[in-house]
């Protein structure tokens, strides 16, 4: 699981919500965290070009379905990732 391998997290919270025709998955961990540079579009594009698909491919797949992926640092350490996708298509 990536959250163990890359984030080295000990605790992960998953929340799945469905409201107003949209599903949202929220993943919060207590791992090493990310910086804004780590998750910038430019950085993810560069990683894809070198075969590291991870977050960039998830963003592309969600966008193709009309959704989105946001990833940011969690206050106090760790990462928050939020994936959304419409369910009324």
N, CA, C and O atoms as CSV, one atom per row, in Angstrom:
chain,resi,resn,atom,element,x,y,z
A,1,UNK,N,N,0.846,-1.174,0.000
A,1,UNK,CA,C,0.000,0.000,0.000
A,1,UNK,C,C,0.890,1.235,0.000
A,1,UNK,O,O,1.835,1.319,0.785
A,2,UNK,N,N,0.594,2.200,-0.881
A,2,UNK,CA,C,1.428,3.387,-1.031
A,2,UNK,C,C,1.558,4.214,0.236
A,2,UNK,O,O,2.606,4.813,0.480
A,3,UNK,N,N,0.514,4.256,1.039
A,3,UNK,CA,C,0.568,5.084,2.243
A,3,UNK,C,C,1.619,4.552,3.224
A,3,UNK,O,O,2.187,5.326,3.995
A,4,UNK,N,N,1.876,3.269,3.202
A,4,UNK,CA,C,2.914,2.688,4.049
A,4,UNK,C,C,4.277,2.854,3.387
A,4,UNK,O,O,5.234,3.288,4.028
A,5,UNK,N,N,4.363,2.512,2.112
A,5,UNK,CA,C,5.636,2.536,1.382
A,5,UNK,C,C,6.188,3.948,1.232
A,5,UNK,O,O,7.358,4.187,1.532
A,6,UNK,N,N,5.369,4.881,0.775
A,6,UNK,CA,C,5.863,6.222,0.470
A,6,UNK,C,C,5.685,7.201,1.629
A,6,UNK,O,O,6.592,7.979,1.925
A,7,UNK,N,N,4.549,7.170,2.273
A,7,UNK,CA,C,4.295,8.131,3.353
A,7,UNK,C,C,4.871,7.667,4.686
A,7,UNK,O,O,5.094,8.472,5.590
A,8,UNK,N,N,5.109,6.359,4.801
A,8,UNK,CA,C,5.581,5.775,6.056
A,8,UNK,C,C,4.639,6.141,7.218
A,8,UNK,O,O,5.073,6.458,8.325
A,9,UNK,N,N,3.351,6.083,6.920
A,9,UNK,CA,C,2.327,6.448,7.894
A,9,UNK,C,C,2.026,5.290,8.836
A,9,UNK,O,O,2.141,4.120,8.472
A,10,UNK,N,N,1.644,5.644,10.039
A,10,UNK,CA,C,1.195,4.662,11.024
A,10,UNK,C,C,-0.321,4.665,11.161
A,10,UNK,O,O,-0.925,3.676,11.578
A,11,UNK,N,N,-0.916,5.781,10.808
A,11,UNK,CA,C,-2.370,5.927,10.933
A,11,UNK,C,C,-2.931,6.538,9.646
A,11,UNK,O,O,-2.386,7.500,9.106
A,12,UNK,N,N,-4.034,5.953,9.173
A,12,UNK,CA,C,-4.708,6.441,7.975
A,12,UNK,C,C,-6.204,6.472,8.256
A,12,UNK,O,O,-6.766,5.512,8.784
A,13,UNK,N,N,-6.841,7.575,7.901
A,13,UNK,CA,C,-8.294,7.690,8.027
A,13,UNK,C,C,-8.884,7.795,6.631
A,13,UNK,O,O,-8.414,8.586,5.812
A,14,UNK,N,N,-9.904,7.008,6.358
A,14,UNK,CA,C,-10.616,7.059,5.086
A,14,UNK,C,C,-12.048,7.479,5.360
A,14,UNK,O,O,-12.711,6.930,6.239
A,15,UNK,N,N,-12.516,8.453,4.605
A,15,UNK,CA,C,-13.896,8.894,4.713
A,15,UNK,C,C,-14.481,8.916,3.314
A,15,UNK,O,O,-13.897,9.504,2.403
A,16,UNK,N,N,-15.625,8.283,3.137
A,16,UNK,CA,C,-16.319,8.287,1.856
A,16,UNK,C,C,-17.650,8.993,2.046
A,16,UNK,O,O,-18.440,8.633,2.919
A,17,UNK,N,N,-17.890,10.007,1.212
A,17,UNK,CA,C,-19.113,10.789,1.302
A,17,UNK,C,C,-19.823,10.785,-0.052
A,17,UNK,O,O,-19.183,10.693,-1.099
A,18,UNK,N,N,-21.122,10.886,-0.018
A,18,UNK,CA,C,-21.897,11.029,-1.252
A,18,UNK,C,C,-22.988,12.061,-1.010
A,18,UNK,O,O,-23.909,11.826,-0.227
A,19,UNK,N,N,-22.885,13.213,-1.688
A,19,UNK,CA,C,-23.894,14.256,-1.576
A,19,UNK,C,C,-24.018,14.984,-2.900
A,19,UNK,O,O,-23.044,15.151,-3.633
A,20,UNK,N,N,-25.224,15.408,-3.188
A,20,UNK,CA,C,-25.493,16.242,-4.367
A,20,UNK,C,C,-24.873,15.700,-5.650
A,20,UNK,O,O,-24.304,16.460,-6.433
A,21,UNK,N,N,-24.979,14.399,-5.869
A,21,UNK,CA,C,-24.479,13.804,-7.102
A,21,UNK,C,C,-22.973,13.737,-7.212
A,21,UNK,O,O,-22.434,13.649,-8.315
A,22,UNK,N,N,-22.293,13.778,-6.092
A,22,UNK,CA,C,-20.829,13.728,-6.103
A,22,UNK,C,C,-20.334,12.820,-4.982
A,22,UNK,O,O,-20.777,12.922,-3.838
A,23,UNK,N,N,-19.413,11.936,-5.331
A,23,UNK,CA,C,-18.757,11.093,-4.334
A,23,UNK,C,C,-17.400,11.695,-4.020
A,23,UNK,O,O,-16.705,12.203,-4.901
A,24,UNK,N,N,-17.040,11.629,-2.751
A,24,UNK,CA,C,-15.755,12.181,-2.326
A,24,UNK,C,C,-15.084,11.184,-1.387
A,24,UNK,O,O,-15.686,10.722,-0.418
A,25,UNK,N,N,-13.823,10.859,-1.691
A,25,UNK,CA,C,-13.003,10.024,-0.834
A,25,UNK,C,C,-11.924,10.914,-0.230
A,25,UNK,O,O,-11.179,11.581,-0.948
A,26,UNK,N,N,-11.851,10.915,1.096
A,26,UNK,CA,C,-10.863,11.723,1.808
A,26,UNK,C,C,-9.914,10.764,2.524
A,26,UNK,O,O,-10.342,9.915,3.305
A,27,UNK,N,N,-8.627,10.914,2.245
A,27,UNK,CA,C,-7.600,10.079,2.865
A,27,UNK,C,C,-6.676,10.996,3.658
A,27,UNK,O,O,-6.083,11.922,3.105
A,28,UNK,N,N,-6.558,10.735,4.944
A,28,UNK,CA,C,-5.710,11.546,5.828
A,28,UNK,C,C,-4.725,10.602,6.500
A,28,UNK,O,O,-5.123,9.589,7.075
A,29,UNK,N,N,-3.429,10.935,6.429
A,29,UNK,CA,C,-2.428,10.088,7.091
A,29,UNK,C,C,-1.508,10.918,7.971
A,29,UNK,O,O,-1.499,12.147,7.910
A,30,UNK,N,N,-0.733,10.214,8.791
A,30,UNK,CA,C,0.208,10.876,9.701
A,30,UNK,C,C,1.651,10.634,9.263
A,30,UNK,O,O,2.558,10.610,10.095
A,31,UNK,N,N,1.861,10.457,7.976
A,31,UNK,CA,C,3.189,10.138,7.448
A,31,UNK,C,C,4.094,11.345,7.313
A,31,UNK,O,O,3.935,12.350,8.005
A,32,UNK,N,N,5.053,11.217,6.400
A,32,UNK,CA,C,6.079,12.248,6.224
A,32,UNK,C,C,5.560,13.521,5.580
A,32,UNK,O,O,6.217,14.560,5.648
A,33,UNK,N,N,4.392,13.455,4.956
A,33,UNK,CA,C,3.783,14.645,4.379
A,33,UNK,C,C,4.307,14.985,2.997
A,33,UNK,O,O,5.165,14.293,2.449
A,34,UNK,N,N,3.776,16.061,2.447
A,34,UNK,CA,C,4.154,16.544,1.121
A,34,UNK,C,C,4.368,18.042,1.200
A,34,UNK,O,O,3.936,18.699,2.147
A,35,UNK,N,N,5.040,18.568,0.196
A,35,UNK,CA,C,5.156,20.016,0.044
A,35,UNK,C,C,4.343,20.421,-1.180
A,35,UNK,O,O,3.955,19.573,-1.983
A,36,UNK,N,N,4.088,21.706,-1.317
A,36,UNK,CA,C,3.366,22.186,-2.496
A,36,UNK,C,C,4.115,21.803,-3.770
A,36,UNK,O,O,3.494,21.464,-4.777
A,37,UNK,N,N,5.449,21.855,-3.729
A,37,UNK,CA,C,6.244,21.472,-4.902
A,37,UNK,C,C,6.071,19.999,-5.247
A,37,UNK,O,O,6.062,19.636,-6.423
A,38,UNK,N,N,5.933,19.142,-4.225
A,38,UNK,CA,C,5.761,17.703,-4.459
A,38,UNK,C,C,4.533,17.399,-5.301
A,38,UNK,O,O,4.538,16.456,-6.093
A,39,UNK,N,N,3.492,18.184,-5.137
A,39,UNK,CA,C,2.214,17.872,-5.782
A,39,UNK,C,C,1.805,18.908,-6.831
A,39,UNK,O,O,0.649,18.948,-7.252
A,40,UNK,N,N,2.752,19.738,-7.246
A,40,UNK,CA,C,2.446,20.712,-8.294
A,40,UNK,C,C,2.230,19.987,-9.617
A,40,UNK,O,O,2.779,18.909,-9.843
A,41,UNK,N,N,1.438,20.579,-10.473
A,41,UNK,CA,C,1.176,19.983,-11.780
A,41,UNK,C,C,2.443,19.766,-12.576
A,41,UNK,O,O,2.595,18.740,-13.239
A,42,UNK,N,N,3.350,20.716,-12.517
A,42,UNK,CA,C,4.619,20.613,-13.248
A,42,UNK,C,C,5.451,19.430,-12.740
A,42,UNK,O,O,6.014,18.676,-13.534
A,43,UNK,N,N,5.520,19.279,-11.465
A,43,UNK,CA,C,6.298,18.183,-10.871
A,43,UNK,C,C,5.670,16.832,-11.215
A,43,UNK,O,O,6.380,15.884,-11.554
A,44,UNK,N,N,4.347,16.742,-11.129
A,44,UNK,CA,C,3.679,15.484,-11.456
A,44,UNK,C,C,3.842,15.145,-12.933
A,44,UNK,O,O,4.008,13.975,-13.281
A,45,UNK,N,N,3.796,16.151,-13.808
A,45,UNK,CA,C,4.029,15.913,-15.237
A,45,UNK,C,C,5.432,15.358,-15.467
A,45,UNK,O,O,5.619,14.436,-16.260
A,46,UNK,N,N,6.410,15.921,-14.773
A,46,UNK,CA,C,7.791,15.450,-14.911
A,46,UNK,C,C,7.928,14.021,-14.411
A,46,UNK,O,O,8.644,13.221,-15.012
A,47,UNK,N,N,7.249,13.691,-13.319
A,47,UNK,CA,C,7.303,12.329,-12.793
A,47,UNK,C,C,6.665,11.341,-13.763
A,47,UNK,O,O,7.173,10.233,-13.940
A,48,UNK,N,N,5.563,11.728,-14.390
A,48,UNK,CA,C,4.925,10.844,-15.371
A,48,UNK,C,C,5.855,10.591,-16.544
A,48,UNK,O,O,5.930,9.471,-17.050
A,49,UNK,N,N,6.565,11.628,-16.980
A,49,UNK,CA,C,7.470,11.501,-18.120
A,49,UNK,C,C,8.596,10.512,-17.841
A,49,UNK,O,O,9.168,9.943,-18.771
A,50,UNK,N,N,8.917,10.306,-16.571
A,50,UNK,CA,C,9.988,9.364,-16.221
A,50,UNK,C,C,9.448,8.034,-15.716
A,50,UNK,O,O,10.193,7.222,-15.168
A,51,UNK,N,N,8.144,7.811,-15.904
A,51,UNK,CA,C,7.562,6.517,-15.558
A,51,UNK,C,C,6.995,6.395,-14.160
A,51,UNK,O,O,6.543,5.314,-13.779
A,52,UNK,N,N,7.002,7.473,-13.378
A,52,UNK,CA,C,6.411,7.451,-12.038
A,52,UNK,C,C,4.977,7.960,-12.149
A,52,UNK,O,O,4.735,9.167,-12.158
A,53,UNK,N,N,4.045,7.042,-12.233
A,53,UNK,CA,C,2.673,7.405,-12.568
A,53,UNK,C,C,1.852,7.879,-11.378
A,53,UNK,O,O,1.144,8.880,-11.489
A,54,UNK,N,N,1.923,7.210,-10.278
A,54,UNK,CA,C,1.258,7.549,-9.023
A,54,UNK,C,C,0.154,8.577,-9.060
A,54,UNK,O,O,-0.881,8.362,-9.691
A,55,UNK,N,N,0.367,9.702,-8.382
A,55,UNK,CA,C,-0.654,10.730,-8.240
A,55,UNK,C,C,-1.066,11.337,-9.574
A,55,UNK,O,O,-2.238,11.647,-9.782
A,56,UNK,N,N,-0.110,11.505,-10.471
A,56,UNK,CA,C,-0.430,12.122,-11.764
A,56,UNK,C,C,-1.454,11.291,-12.526
A,56,UNK,O,O,-2.396,11.845,-13.094
A,57,UNK,N,N,-1.287,9.981,-12.547
A,57,UNK,CA,C,-2.244,9.140,-13.275
A,57,UNK,C,C,-3.608,9.155,-12.601
A,57,UNK,O,O,-4.635,9.070,-13.275
A,58,UNK,N,N,-3.626,9.261,-11.289
A,58,UNK,CA,C,-4.907,9.332,-10.578
A,58,UNK,C,C,-5.635,10.623,-10.936
A,58,UNK,O,O,-6.849,10.629,-11.139
A,59,UNK,N,N,-4.878,11.714,-11.011
A,59,UNK,CA,C,-5.486,12.992,-11.393
A,59,UNK,C,C,-6.068,12.920,-12.799
A,59,UNK,O,O,-7.178,13.395,-13.042
A,60,UNK,N,N,-5.322,12.327,-13.721
A,60,UNK,CA,C,-5.790,12.213,-15.107
A,60,UNK,C,C,-7.052,11.363,-15.174
A,60,UNK,O,O,-8.013,11.734,-15.849
A,61,UNK,N,N,-7.059,10.234,-14.484
A,61,UNK,CA,C,-8.232,9.351,-14.497
A,61,UNK,C,C,-9.462,10.018,-13.901
A,61,UNK,O,O,-10.560,9.904,-14.445
A,62,UNK,N,N,-9.280,10.708,-12.791
A,62,UNK,CA,C,-10.414,11.399,-12.168
A,62,UNK,C,C,-10.912,12.541,-13.043
A,62,UNK,O,O,-12.120,12.747,-13.165
A,63,UNK,N,N,-9.996,13.284,-13.652
A,63,UNK,CA,C,-10.398,14.385,-14.533
A,63,UNK,C,C,-11.190,13.850,-15.727
A,63,UNK,O,O,-12.167,14.466,-16.155
A,64,UNK,N,N,-10.768,12.707,-16.260
A,64,UNK,CA,C,-11.477,12.107,-17.395
A,64,UNK,C,C,-12.912,11.732,-17.021
A,64,UNK,O,O,-13.792,11.693,-17.882
A,65,UNK,N,N,-13.141,11.461,-15.751
A,65,UNK,CA,C,-14.477,11.107,-15.271
A,65,UNK,C,C,-15.239,12.339,-14.766
A,65,UNK,O,O,-16.336,12.214,-14.221
A,66,UNK,N,N,-14.650,13.533,-14.952
A,66,UNK,CA,C,-15.299,14.756,-14.502
A,66,UNK,C,C,-15.004,15.107,-13.059
A,66,UNK,O,O,-15.649,15.985,-12.486
A,67,UNK,N,N,-14.032,14.427,-12.467
A,67,UNK,CA,C,-13.694,14.645,-11.060
A,67,UNK,C,C,-12.382,15.379,-10.879
A,67,UNK,O,O,-11.881,16.034,-11.793
A,68,UNK,N,N,-11.836,15.257,-9.681
A,68,UNK,CA,C,-10.579,15.939,-9.367
A,68,UNK,C,C,-9.864,15.230,-8.219
A,68,UNK,O,O,-10.445,14.419,-7.498
A,69,UNK,N,N,-8.587,15.566,-8.078
A,69,UNK,CA,C,-7.784,15.078,-6.961
A,69,UNK,C,C,-6.983,16.247,-6.422
A,69,UNK,O,O,-6.258,16.912,-7.163
A,70,UNK,N,N,-7.118,16.492,-5.130
A,70,UNK,CA,C,-6.279,17.493,-4.482
A,70,UNK,C,C,-5.463,16.798,-3.402
A,70,UNK,O,O,-5.956,15.916,-2.698
A,71,UNK,N,N,-4.223,17.206,-3.286
A,71,UNK,CA,C,-3.312,16.641,-2.288
A,71,UNK,C,C,-2.589,17.813,-1.643
A,71,UNK,O,O,-2.076,18.699,-2.325
A,72,UNK,N,N,-2.559,17.801,-0.307
A,72,UNK,CA,C,-1.886,18.892,0.409
A,72,UNK,C,C,-1.332,18.368,1.733
A,72,UNK,O,O,-1.669,17.276,2.188
A,73,UNK,N,N,-0.481,19.179,2.324
A,73,UNK,CA,C,0.070,18.831,3.628
A,73,UNK,C,C,-1.026,18.924,4.686
A,73,UNK,O,O,-1.901,19.788,4.625
A,74,UNK,N,N,-0.958,18.025,5.643
A,74,UNK,CA,C,-1.880,18.041,6.778
A,74,UNK,C,C,-1.241,18.862,7.890
A,74,UNK,O,O,-0.083,18.631,8.237
A,75,UNK,N,N,-1.974,19.812,8.452
A,75,UNK,CA,C,-1.410,20.564,9.578
A,75,UNK,C,C,-0.954,19.603,10.679
A,75,UNK,O,O,-1.711,18.722,11.086
A,76,UNK,N,N,0.250,19.765,11.147
A,76,UNK,CA,C,0.782,18.895,12.183
A,76,UNK,C,C,1.526,17.691,11.631
A,76,UNK,O,O,2.059,16.894,12.403
A,77,UNK,N,N,1.573,17.541,10.312
A,77,UNK,CA,C,2.301,16.435,9.689
A,77,UNK,C,C,1.379,15.472,8.967
A,77,UNK,O,O,0.240,15.248,9.379
A,78,UNK,N,N,1.879,14.919,7.908
A,78,UNK,CA,C,1.091,13.980,7.124
A,78,UNK,C,C,0.504,14.623,5.886
A,78,UNK,O,O,0.914,15.711,5.479
A,79,UNK,N,N,-0.456,13.942,5.293
A,79,UNK,CA,C,-1.025,14.360,4.012
A,79,UNK,C,C,-2.536,14.200,4.031
A,79,UNK,O,O,-3.074,13.309,4.688
A,80,UNK,N,N,-3.211,15.078,3.300
A,80,UNK,CA,C,-4.651,14.974,3.055
A,80,UNK,C,C,-4.842,14.876,1.544
A,80,UNK,O,O,-4.386,15.749,0.806
A,81,UNK,N,N,-5.507,13.828,1.079
A,81,UNK,CA,C,-5.832,13.679,-0.332
A,81,UNK,C,C,-7.340,13.572,-0.453
A,81,UNK,O,O,-7.984,12.824,0.281
A,82,UNK,N,N,-7.898,14.333,-1.394
A,82,UNK,CA,C,-9.348,14.322,-1.607
A,82,UNK,C,C,-9.629,14.055,-3.082
A,82,UNK,O,O,-9.247,14.831,-3.958
A,83,UNK,N,N,-10.303,12.941,-3.330
A,83,UNK,CA,C,-10.702,12.567,-4.683
A,83,UNK,C,C,-12.208,12.758,-4.800
A,83,UNK,O,O,-12.970,12.292,-3.954
A,84,UNK,N,N,-12.630,13.451,-5.860
A,84,UNK,CA,C,-14.057,13.637,-6.090
A,84,UNK,C,C,-14.408,13.154,-7.488
A,84,UNK,O,O,-13.592,13.216,-8.407
A,85,UNK,N,N,-15.631,12.675,-7.631
A,85,UNK,CA,C,-16.123,12.226,-8.926
A,85,UNK,C,C,-17.638,12.357,-8.935
A,85,UNK,O,O,-18.302,12.013,-7.957
A,86,UNK,N,N,-18.191,12.861,-10.053
A,86,UNK,CA,C,-19.650,12.961,-10.131
A,86,UNK,C,C,-20.272,11.572,-10.224
A,86,UNK,O,O,-19.695,10.663,-10.820
A,87,UNK,N,N,-21.441,11.419,-9.634
A,87,UNK,CA,C,-22.120,10.125,-9.679
A,87,UNK,C,C,-23.384,10.180,-10.496
A,87,UNK,O,O,-24.056,9.162,-10.655
A,88,UNK,N,N,-23.729,11.343,-11.021
A,88,UNK,CA,C,-24.972,11.473,-11.774
A,88,UNK,C,C,-24.757,11.572,-13.274
A,88,UNK,O,O,-25.616,12.100,-13.979
A,89,UNK,N,N,-23.648,11.085,-13.773
A,89,UNK,CA,C,-23.338,11.152,-15.215
A,89,UNK,C,C,-23.989,10.034,-15.941
A,89,UNK,O,O,-23.846,9.922,-17.158
